[in-house]
């Protein structure tokens, strides 16, 4: 500490030197600001709460991502003609491009479609509990993707691009709006407890944005690591060490102010110090009532369902505490094709039984819980999957191949019409023919609902102004409440 004190001792020569430099800096800052070239000076608190471009419809974003490509013709997209033409060749047989194998005949869904709620929306029995909330949802039936391969499609659905190195949607929102809670991250991603996705950290990465805005990975089974002080370190000693570390970090950053990696690392350490006080209590789900635990299915005999259900409870708690973006992932690529995710190539119905049991009850309970606690009115819920499935079975199987040409996602909560359906696929559910919706359109709309003009939210990277809604996303005005 004596050396630090000597370093900061003021003398006449140092005063004149620092004073002249300060006057020059003021002049330079004025000129840079006038030309719109002033760099971000928010170095110590990159996650400080910031206002959007206009009043938001939604304060928080909940993303529920089903890994593997959920079949739209077996869930949300009712096609009477597919039932009529069951087991007949598709009219374009021979021209269809399949991903894994040749396309077989058209196959109707093995799940019964029924009218739901007051709207009478036709939804299948595949996800019976979520089907019961059809009136809450705004369906986008004309989604299209630019890849039929899991990795690039997952990346596109998370970042707007099919290639690595681009920021996730959560990172963009965190970059634009910061965090509402000084003691918790602005963006949290909860991977499936069973394992990761093909896209890996791209789903919550910061890409070319400053490192401060990447998502924090945590879950009920893998809490944030290294938050507790080592044994033998007293609270007073810990605080003293943090004060010294903060002083050293300030000096280091002053010598390299443009280093976003350094700034992000310092901010993450400072946040981690504050999280030491908050996260252990947040992760303690024993304070939830038995009624809540049962509603989510967290008392199930299915270990995988319990882990996912506890993730859903944790997601609600994070949103309740003001975390800006929470992303919950269901499905993993680590257990083989279709065994751990919705990639139903082989025996779709048998494979989906496993996933439905894990996914349906906890996800439905999460939506109901948000509503009962008054959080849904300020939370935008976005259910995603990387693409859909073909209306035909694959040759020699009872499963469906990848289909990026037309599939369904849905939104719920703040700012969107419900019940409502936008866009449509053809009579078989194969290709988007009415209001085709790109991922860029989707995220332009999501940003709009969060109070952000997607055309103004950009970042210079390699000489190009990049946006989440590149190249030509447009807000879907028709679905706005």
N, C-alpha and C positions, 0 to 999 in steps of 0.2 A: 504493500500500500504506500510505503514511503516513496518508491520510485514513481508511482502514479501521481502523488502529490507534487513532487518536483516537476513532473512533466507539465502540470497545469498551473505552476507558479507564474504569475504575471510580472514582467519587467517593462521598462520604457521602450526598449527596442522591439519587443514582441508586440506591445500595444500598437506602436506605429505601423508595424508590418501588417498585423491583422486588421487594423482599421482601414488602411489603404486598400487591402484586398476586399474588405467588406463593401466599401463604396463602389469599387469596380463591379463587384458581383451584383449589387442592386441595379446598376445601369444595364448590365448584360441581361439580367432577368427581365427587366422592362422591355428591352428590345426583342428578346425571344418570345415573351408573352404576346407582344403586339403582332408578331408574325405567326402565332399559333404553334411555335416550335418548342415551347417550354416542356421539358420532360416531366414525368410524374415525380413529384417530390414527396409523395406519401410513402416514405421509406420505412418508417418504423411500424406503421399500421396499414399494410396493404389490404387487410380485410375490413377496414373501417366502413361502417354503413354509409352507403351512397344513395342518392336519389336517382330515379330513372328519368326518362325523357318526358313522361307524363304520368298521371295518376294510374297505378296498376289496378287490374281486376283481381289479380292473385298476388299474395305476399310470399307464398311458398310453393315449391314444386316437388311433387312426389312422382318419381318415375318407377314403374313396375315393368321389368324387362323379362320376358319369357324366352329363354335361350333355346334355339333349335328350329324355329319356324313353325308356329301353331297353324294348324289347318283351318282356314277361314270357312271352307265348305262344310266342316264338321262342327262349327261353333256359332259364328255370328252371321254368316252370309247365306241366307236361305235361297235355294234354287229349285223351284218346282220342276223345271225342265230337266234338271239333272236326275230327278227321281223318275220322270217319265222315260228318259232315254237310258236308264240304268243298264249296264252291260253291253251297250252298243258302242261302236267305234266313234271317236270324235270326228266331226266333219273334216277336220284338218289333219287327220292321221297321215303320217308321212312327212308333214311339214313341221311338226312340233319338235322343238329342241328340248330334250330331257337332260337332266344333270347327271344322273347315275346310270340310267338304263333306258331301253326303249319304252315308250308309253303304251300301256294296255288300253282296255276299254274304259269308258266312262263308268264311274261307280258312285252311286248315291251314298249319302252319309248313313252310317249304321246307328247314328243317334237321332232320336225323334225331335223334330222341330215343333215348337208350340208357341202360341201367342202369349206374350208376357205383359204384366202390369196393365195400367189403364191405356197404354198406347197400343197394345196388341202386337208389339214388335216380335217377329218370329225369331226365336233363339233356341238353340238345341239344348238337349239334356246333358250335354257333355260336361258342362260346368254348372250344375243345377243351382248352387247358391248364388253365384254371380249372375246367372240368368234371371234370378228373381229381382235383381237391381237394374234390369234393362231400362227402366224409366229414368235412371240417373245418368245414363250414358249418351254421349255424342259419338256416333260411329262414323268413321271415315272408311268407306267401303272401296274406295278407288286408289288406295295406296300403291305406289310403284317403287321398286328399288333398282339400283344399277348393277347389282351383282347377284348371281345365284349360288355363290360360295359363302359358307358361314362366316369365315373370318372377315373378309371385306364387307359383307352385308351387315355384320354386327358393328363394325367400325363406322359404316355410313349411318346406321340408325342412331349411333351415339354421338357422332361428330359432324355429320353432313358430307363426309368424304369417304371414299372407299380405300384410301391409302393411309398408312401410318403417319404420325407426326402432326395431326391436327387436334385442336382442343376439343374436349367433350363438351356437350351442351351445359352440363353442370359447372364446368370451369368457366365458360363464357358468362353464365349468369352470376357466378361468384365474382368474376372480374368486373362486371358491370355494377353490381349492387352491394358487394361486400357481404358481411355477416350481420345478423341481428343479435347475435350473442357473443360477447367478448371472450367467453370462456369455452366456447365450442367451435368446431370448424364451420365454415360457411357451406361446405359441400361434403356429404358423407355418402360413400358407396358401400353397400353390404352384399358381397358376392354370395352365391349359393354355398351353404355350409359344406356341401359334398365336394366342391372343387371349383376350378375356374372355367372361363370361357375361352374360345379360340382367340378372341381379340385381346384377351388379357387386360393389362392396364390402360389400353386405349379407351375403355369404357368410362374411366374416370380420370384420365390423364389431362395434363395442362397443355400438351403439344408445344406450340411456339409461344404461348402466353407465359408471363412470369410464373415461376415455380410455386409461388404462394397460392395459386388458384387451383391446383390439382386437388382431386377429392381425397379425403381421408378414408382409408379402408378400415372398416371395423365390422364386427358382427357379434351375435350372441355367443358364438363358439370361438371366435378369434378377436377378443377385445384389443384395444390399442396397447401395444407392447411398451415396456420400459417407462411406464408413467410413475411407478413408485420409487422412492429413494432407496438406495442400497442400505443394507443393515449396517448399523454403526454410525450413520450420518444423522445428526440431530436436526430438528427443524430450524434452529437458529443458524447452525453451520450451513445448512442447505441454502437458506436465504442469503447469507453472506457471500457464498460462492456464486449465487445467481447475480448479485449486485456487481461483483467483479467481472463476471462473464459479460454482463450487459455493457459495462464500460469498455471492455476490450472489443466487443462486437461493434460498438459505435465507432471506435477508432479504425477498425478494419474496414467498415463500410464507408467511412469518410474517404479512405484512400482509393476505394473502387466503387463509386456510387452507382455506376451503370450495370453492376453485376446482379442480374435478377436472381440467379441461382443462390448467391450469397444472401441477398435480401430475403428470399423465400425461406432459406435454411434458418436464418435468424428468427424470422417471424414464426416458423414452425416450432422452434425451441421455446420461444416465449409463450406461444399458445399451449405447448405441452406442459409448461410449468403451471399455467392456470388450469389446465384440464386435470392435473393431479387432484384438484379439490372437487371437481364436478363429475368426472367420468365414473369413478367407482360407484357412486350413488345412482347415476344414470343406468349403469349396467345391472344393478341389483333389481331383478324383476320379482323378487320375493315380496315386494311391497304391493304388487298387483293383487286384486281380489281374486278369490277362487272363481268367481263368476266370469271375470275378464279372461283368466287363464283358460277356462273351459270354452268360452265363446270363440277364442282364437284356435282352439284345438291343441294348445300347448301342453295338455295333459293326456295326449293320445299315446297309444302303445306303439305308434310308428315313430321311431327315433328321428328319421329325416323330416317328418312332418313337424315334430316338436321343435327342431332346430329352425326350420323356416318360420314357424308360427312365432317363435321368440324373436326372430328378426323383424317380423311385422309389428310386434309390440314395441320393440326398440325403435322402429321407424316412427311410430306414433309419438313416442316420448321425445325423440329428436325434433320432430316438427313442433311439438308442444313447447319445446325450449327455445324455439326460434331459429333452428338450423334452416338455412335458405333452401337448399336442395338436398333431398334424400333419394337415393337410388337403390331399389331392392331388386336383386337378380334371382330368378328362379330357373334352375337348370345348369348343368355342367357338361362339358365335352369330355371330361376325364374318365367317364365310365363306359365308353364305347358308344357306337351309333344308336341313338334313341334310348339308351338305357338310363341315362341321367338327365336327358332333356327331351324336347318336343320334336325331335328329328325322326318322325314316324315313317321310315322307309320300309320296314320289314312287315311288322304286324301292328298297324297303327292303333287299333282298338286295345289290344293287349298292352302295348307300350303306354298308351295314354291313361290307362287305369292307374298306373303307378303315379303319374304326374298329377292327375286330377286329385287323388287322395291327399297329396302333399300341398297343392296350390289353392284349391277352391275355398275351403273353409277359412284359413287364415287371412287370405286376401279380402274376402267378403267381410270378415270381422273388422279388418283394418278400415275399410270404407265406412262401415256402420259406426265404428268407434269415433272416427274423425267427425262424422255428422253429429253424433250424440254430444260431443264435447264442443260443438260450435266451431270446429276447425275447418270443416269442408268448405264453408263459404269463403274462406281466404286461401284455400289450397287448391292448386290445379293438379289433377291426377292424370297421368299419361301412361297408358298401357301399350307396350310395344313388343313386337317380335320382329326378327330381321327380314322375313319374307313369309309367304303363305305356302300352300301345297297345291299340287295339280288336282283337277277334278277326276283324273284317271288314276287307276292303280298302276304301279310299276309292273312291267312284264315279269311274271313269275313270283309276284309277292302280293300281300294284302296291305301294302302301305302306299303312300303318296310321295312323289318326288318334289323337289324344291320348285317354287313358283314366285318369281319376283315381279311378274307382269300385272298382278292385281291381287291385293289382299286387304285385310281389315286390321285397323288399330282403333282404339277408342280413348276418349277423354271424358273426364267427369269433374265436378266441383266448380271452382270459381271461374266465371266469365264465359262459359260455353252453354249453348242451348242443349236442353235435355227434356224429354227424349227427342233425339234428332238423328237423322241419317243423312250423310252427304256422300255423293259419288256412288258409282255402281260398277260392278263387273258385268260381263256378258251373261247370257242365259245359263252357262255352265259354271260360272265363277272362275273363269280362266284368266281373262284379260280385262283391265280397267277400260271402260268405254264411256263413262259419264263422269265428268269432273275428275280426271286423273290427278292425283295429288302426289307431289314429290316430297322427299324428305326436307328439301329446302323450304317448300311451302309450309310444311308442318312446323318447322322451327321458327320461321318468320312469324307464325301465328302464336306459338308459345312465348316468344320474346315480347310480342305485342301485349299479350295477357299479363306479362310480368312488368309492364310499363316501359318497355324498351322499343325504340324504333330500330328494326333490324338493319336498316340502311345506314344508320349512324353508329351502330355498334361494330366497329372494325378494328383491325390491328395491322400494322405494317410488318410484313415478314418477307425477307428476301426481295425487297423492292416492290412488293405487291400488297395492296390493301385487302386483307382477308376478312370474310364474314362467315358466321355460322350458317347463314342463308345463301351462300354461294351456290350456283352462279346467278340464279334469277328467281329466288324465292319470292312469293307474294303472300300477304296475309289473307287467310281464308275468311273473308268478311261474313259469308253466309252462316258460319257456325257460331259467331259471337252473340252472346246473350244481350 
